[in-house]
């Protein structure tokens, strides 16, 4: 058993532990039921529940970023592609994954759609990474791209500093 100060009191019978908790106006809480003997702690039940909820909220800090989507038409002009490219780059710099979608209306040959997606990916080359191929979702073609992870690039040769130039010139 552990008392309210966090100190180990030792192995105590359950009725005695309950009496000690009631004398102090606190509760006896079983914190490790699977151990032999089970570990109990004297503390306030509301404080225990608060700490549990605090731990569960703290685990959501590694939450994934929202997936942003940028939609393109198969017949989009270069000016519009440049504008959407800047928005995609902005999302990627904020570490958001971006779903690039070519949406299809009417009768469009999928070779046109595929070539348009390839053109967009060529324009954005070097700014993202992906681990999948473009896939059809209904009539649309889409691919999910992720921001580049920072990688350590080791240089083969160390940088050479130019020799310091003297301030006095000889004539």
Secondary structure, DSSP 8 states (H G I E B T S, - for coil): -B-TTS-B-----HHHHHHHHHHTT-EEEEEETTSSS-EEEEE-HHHHHHHHHHHHHHGGGG-----EEEEEETT--HHHHHHHHHHHHHHHHTT--EEEEEE--SS--HHHHHHHHHHHHHHTTTSEE-SS--EEETTEEEEEEEE--------SS---------S----
